Amino acid sequence: LQGKDKEEPRMQLDDQKLEQPGHHMVRVLGENGFELSKMHAVSKSIARAMAVISQHQKENLRKFCKGRKQKPLEQWPKMTHGWRHMQNEHKDSLKPKAINQRNKKLYPTQMFTVGA
């Protein structure tokens, strides 16, 4: 799907969405297991088509915002866990020392033990 033009995933998505309610009716009626596996395959193909469509949209947004000064939040690099915590330490250092000491006293770091 990724190598195809951008209209093909949309057409496939529409076809699969039309096909899906029929499989749900079979599930409600409790008929053969083949139809249930077919329902699973249809929902998987819908997810695949939607993933490709969103990739195309992100790619177009990337092209649109290239060279601009400001980018939308989705285009910012994702921060790692450590980077977020480093920022928190920096913000703590900006606060007055007395407030930090009071907060550490009121809310000490919680230690948990694993019960065996």
N, C-alpha and C positions, 0 to 999 in steps of 0.2 A: 504493500500500500504506500510506502514512503516514496518509492520511485515513480509512482503514478502522478498524474496531474491533480490539482487540488479539488476538482469537481468529483472525481471518482469515489473518494472516501465518503463524501456527502451523499452520493447516490446509493452507495452500498448501505450507509447508515439508514437512509429512508426505507430501503427494501427490508432490512432486518427488523426495523421497528414495526413495519406492517406485518411481518411474519410472526413476531413474538407473541401477540395476544392469542393466536391460535394454539400455540404450544401451552400457554397457561391454562386454557380451557381443558386441554387433554389432561393436564396435571390435576385439575379440580375433579374431573370425572374419574380419575384413577385408572387410566388405560395403560397400555404396554410401556415397558421401561425404555424402549428405543426412543420414544417421543421425549421422555424426560432427559435423556442424554443429548438429544437434538436441541432441547431448550437451553441446556448448558452451553452448547456450542454456539448457539445464536447470541446469547448474552455475552459470551467471550468475544465474538466478532464485533458486536456493538462497541464493547470497550476498546478493542483495537482501533476501530475506525475513529472513535472519539479522541483517542490518544494522538493519532496521526493528525487530525484536524487541529487539535490544540498546539501540536508542534509547528504546524504551518503558521498558525496565528502568532506564536511567539517569534518565529523566524521573521515574519513580516514586521512585527513590532520592533525587532532588533534593527532591521534595515531602516525603518522609519526614524528611529531615535539615534541612529549612528551619527556621530559628530555633534550632537547637541550638548548643551551644557548641563541640562537637567534631564534625568531619566525617571521613568515610573518605578515604583518600588519593586515590581517584579523583575526589573532588569538589574537591580543592584546585586553585587555578589553576596552570596549567602554567608552569614557569619557562623563561625564554628562555636562550639560550646565554650572553649577557652577564651575566645575573643570577646564573647558576651560578658564573661565573668571578669575579664581584664577591664572592661569598660566600667563595670560596677565598682571595682576597686578604685578606679580613677575618680569616679563620682564621689566615693566615700572620702577620698583624700581632699576633695574640694570643700567638704563640710567642716565646720569648726570641730576641733579635737574633743571638746567637752561633750558635744552631742554624740560623737562616735563612741566615747567611753561609756556614756550613759546607756546608749542602745546596746552595747556589748554586755553591760551588766544586767539590763532588764531582759534581754533576749539572748542568752548564751547559746553557743552552738550545741545542737542536740546530738547526743551520742546514743546510738541504738545498738543493742546486742541481739544476736540471732539466738532465739530459743531453740534448744536441741531436744 
